[in-house]
Amino acid sequence: MNKDLPKWLQIGLVILLSAVVLLVLLSRDRLDAYGTYLRQKSPEINVNLAELSAAMDEAAVKKHFAGTALSCVAQPAGDALGDRVCYASIDKADGDAALMLAAFFRNGRLAHVMVQTPWWVHQSWHRRLTAQFGQPVKAGLVSRSGGPLVRWSLPDGYVESNRDRSFNPLNWNVVLWTGKTGQPPGP
């Protein structure tokens, strides 16, 4: 390190560099999503959360997200989100930056729709969801190390999201629609 720099600046730079390295190492599993977002042009979608329904099947979801090439695969047995998932990288959802769209099915019907959004658009999503669906209610915690969740009720389900933005700018936020269970099969 340059010996002409004041000692306090040298220590500060070492601490800053160490923090950046630690942040990257702790977020390796998320770097691929950001890499795809930065390297590839992906579709822009409108999620239309209020139009989602637990009665939708895979064909209806593909129609709902027309123009998005969803890849669909079976989920491991016992997966809490569903037994099948259709997913795609996306650049924007409802006008804001987004990383990934995933629709989860249970017994052939839509169970969840997840949009992963980058750290920097968390507040924009929160404001938009509040404007569309009113004030959210507290809905629990993401995990022991995660923050609180908030929930908005919709006619055929509810939407949950992190209340607060992560301290780690590489962590993404999740907007998760969950359908009401027990819906009769759709047409």
Salt bridges, closest charged atoms under 4 A:
GLU44 OE2 - LYS41 NZ 3.59
ASP57 OD2 - ARG109 NH1 3.98
GLU58 OE2 - LYS62 NZ 3.57
GLU58 OE1 - ARG84 NE 2.61
ASP91 OD2 - LYS41 NZ 3.66
ASP96 OD2 - ARG128 NH1 2.93
GLU160 OE2 - ARG151 NH2 2.36
ASP164 OD2 - ARG163 NH2 2.79
